[in-house]
């Protein structure tokens, strides 16, 4: 093996280790922000600075990957030519989007009108960060497709319990549905992205998910029906 090939192999292994480690950095950094914010603010408001820690950690990973590892995320475009095949669209985009629809139908009537703006605002911001990281970046791990799908989906679903469980103010058993549903969403979004290299479609699907699950209302601890 030539020195160049050996150096390339070491660099590939280094990048793989870094990408595999990044989700744990995001989780631990954000958890630190949560622990600080819940001690300084009332619980119903403490999620706001905590989620800023989440986005800051994701942004740091994306920036580091771009500048130091040379990894660029291609978001694609939305056009007639970029529209996916029907099977991909139905199972990878439409189905994940409607999973939390029942939460919306059961609870939209009790959500105060002033929450609508904040739910929409959150739903436009959050999917960009999460899809860029959990799908766009983690799909660059030097591993098989199946590994990348389940590694990302498992940690993505776990993050919703590990990071945000305190803000939903739900009994632990009700978290089973949340963790399972986010695992399914994460699996299907990554499956779609691997076959149709266009991240904008998972982002749009994720926007609908965050609207349908009334995210901000849950973070503020409104009494919503979840089962």
HELIX and SHEET records of a PDB file:
HELIX    1   1 UNK A    3  UNK A   40  1                                  38    
HELIX    2   2 UNK A   43  UNK A   67  1                                  25    
HELIX    3   3 UNK A   86  UNK A   89  1                                   4    
HELIX    4   4 UNK A   90  UNK A   94  3                                   5    
HELIX    5   5 UNK A   95  UNK A   98  1                                   4    
HELIX    6   6 UNK A  101  UNK A  107  1                                   7    
HELIX    7   7 UNK A  108  UNK A  110  5                                   3    
HELIX    8   8 UNK A  114  UNK A  130  1                                  17    
HELIX    9   9 UNK A  131  UNK A  137  3                                   7    
HELIX   10  10 UNK A  138  UNK A  140  5                                   3    
HELIX   11  11 UNK A  145  UNK A  168  1                                  24    
HELIX   12  12 UNK A  172  UNK A  174  5                                   3    
HELIX   13  13 UNK A  175  UNK A  195  1                                  21    
HELIX   14  14 UNK A  199  UNK A  212  1                                  14    
HELIX   15  15 UNK A  215  UNK A  219  1                                   5    
END                                                                             
